[in-house]
Amino acid sequence: MKLSLLLASGALAAPLVAPVDQFSLPTQKGKGFLIVNVDRLSVRFPYGVEFSLGTPAQRFKGVFDTGSERLQMNGALDSRCQTDSDYVCLGGVYSPADSSTWSYDTNGTGTWGGEGAEGTDVLSLGFKRDECDFFQDDVVSIPGYGIYNSNDTAGWDSPIFGLSKILYPEEGYKNLPYWLKEQGIAKRQAYSLYSEAPIELDSAATKNVRTQCIFGAIDHSKYEGPLVKLPLVSETQYSVRIKTMSIDGEIQGSENARNLTLDTGVNDIRFLSNETSEWISQKYGTHTYNGTQWDVACDAEFDLNYEFDGGVSIPVNFKQFVQHNPNGVCNIGIEVGDNQTDTIAGASFISRAYVVYDNEYPFLHLAKRKYGYSKPDIEVIEGEIS
């Protein structure tokens, strides 16, 4: 399917700068769009974004999360972030008391537990490297950005930079896609995400793979084949319907018509049906079940091919999900879920795709990622993506 969009005046827009390394700047403004670099936060979180809060600025690196809608911070009183805690709070701890621009609204609860304060502060993306930094115009600053700050035991140990659709913006949780449109930096609450190479689960070889997000535009040079329009099947998540899933050309019927949720807050693929897991074990293992997992050969290597309406197929290498045990037995390292459980597709899937997330229309656009250098072909999103 050919993508048709209303173009911004001036037709195709080029990036403001064209460095040798396209991932060299934290942010780059264009005419009607903003490019943000998304680098690894940790093994668990391949997608991380640098930002600052407050006055004076406190710098952080948080999970670039398409699976939640708001900015959630670990506060200085969060029990997970104390020196005697078994947890390590990655990405920084926010102290509203040290910011003159923090404004308290009310007490609240986090998405994954804990008690804390809800309020607003100045959020900035990008930063001046020094006083002579001529890229400082690419810094984006948003006053009154909604924040939840945990003062208890949060269910997370890194800042969560939520990006999904805001159902009730009047409650104060206006996230980055919303604000970029409000400020006129982007014309729509839509953004596209692509990685420079596939990201493998817990792989040292891919730990430095970098990703870019374009808020307000699509770069047609970064995918191959059709960019298909898929209806969302959830009001709150980026979930679409799988048409078929196949392995070595054999369709796995129990995976067909299952929902698939694209969530950058996870690094793997979660949930295969028991039928598919057993089929894999029978073909690539000894057909042995230990009560929770099926076995598989330690050198098993094949693709899980996820196919969608419109002719897009995203192959995901299975080898990364082989769980090696001290006793020499290997198991399928993808959790078993019943046939009604949504498949959660994290970095292992998303890095192999070109994804356009839309917070204003109930659709997601998906294509197969094309790797390697390509001259940018950026189209600003103004109307509905067809």
Secondary structure by P-SEA (a helix, b strand, c coil): ccccccccccccccccccccccccccccccccbbbbbbccccccccbbbbbccccccccccccccccccbbbbbcccccccccccccccccbbbbccccccccccbbbbcccbbbbbbbccbbbccccccccccccccbbbbcbbbbbbbcccccccccccccccccccccccccaaaaaaaacccccccbbbbbcccccccccccccbbbbbbccccccccccccbbbbbbcccccbbbbbcccccccccccccccbbbbbcccccccccccaaaaaaaaaaccccccccccccccccbbbbbccccccbbbbbbbccccccccccccccccbbbbcccbbbbbccccccccbbbbbccccbbbbbbbbbcccccbbbbbccccc
